Every structure is written in C-alpha cells, then in structure tokens.
C-alpha cells in the first residue's frame, strides 16, 4: 500500500497556500515551527472537500494530528512511501 506524506517544508508550503487562499482548514504556524526537519508526516485520510480542494488528515506525531485543505494538484504532487500490509 502506498501512503502520501509531507516533509516539513512541503507541509509549511501547503499550509501557507491554505492561509493565502482562505481555505477552511490550516495549521497554526507555531505547531509547524516545532516539527522535526527530518520526519515524514503521513496523510492518514483524504477526502474531496469541494470542487477545488481536498481535506487531508496529517499525522504530526503519534499523539497529534491536524487537518489541512489543499488543492487537488498539491495532493497529487505529494510523494508516496510503500507501507507493508498487515
């Protein structure tokens, strides 16, 4: 199974786009500032939000998740990683 993910830089870029575009869901900037540069932040859920964007759930840590609205193009451009199937 393939899972889409953000790195810190791409998550900040997508979040800035959400703020500029006045989308309904974005992440507080101080939360993003505290994230580790070397981690991958998997998308655990993605749904169509409207005709222009997706709403994605992002795991920021084992205990923390966030919701972010991103464009369809932004979602499709996210890298993927293969996850083992149990």
N, C-alpha and C positions, 0 to 999 in steps of 0.2 A: 504494500500500500504506500502511496506517495502522500506526503504531508507538505503543504506550503508553509513557509516561515518568513519571518522578518529578521534581519540583523538590526542592531541599534540604529545605524544610520538610515536604513530604509524605513524603519518604524517612525523615526523623527520626521523624515520627509513626508510620509503618508499622513502623519498627524498634522503637520503644518498645512498640507493641502486641505485636510478636513476643516481646519480653522479658517483658512482663507475662503474656502467655498461655502462656509457656514453650514456644514453638514451637521446632522443631529448628534452624532457621537464622535467625540475626540477624547484624548487622554491628557490629563494635567501634565504640563511641561516638567514640573518638579519630579513627577514619577519617572518620566523618561530620563531625566538627568542622572538619576540614581542607578540606572540599569548598567550591567556589565557590558563592556565593549565586545567581549569575545563570545557572548552567548547567542544562540539562535532562539527565537521566540515563535513557537509554532502556532499556527492557526488551528484552533480546535473546532471551530464551527464557522460556516459561511452560508449566508442566505441572501437572496435577492431582497433588497430593501425598497427600491423603486426602479423606475426605468433608467436611472443614471448611475446607480451605485449599489455596492454590496455592503452588508453589515457583517463584520468578522469579529469573532471572539479570539483573543490573543492571550496565550499563557505568558505572563511576565515572570512568574516563579511558580514553584509547586503550590504555593498558597495564594497567589494573586493572578487574577485575570482582568482583562479590560475589553471594552467594545469599541470598535472603530469603524466608521463609514469610509469606504474607499471606492474609487472609480472601478468600473469593470476592467479597464485597461491596466490599472495598477494591480488589481487582484491577479489578472492573468500573467503579469510580468514577475510575480513573486517566484523565487526559486523553490525547488522541492527537494525533499530528502526521502529516501526509502526507509520505511518503518517495517519491522518484522510483524507478521500477522501471527497472533497467538492461536 
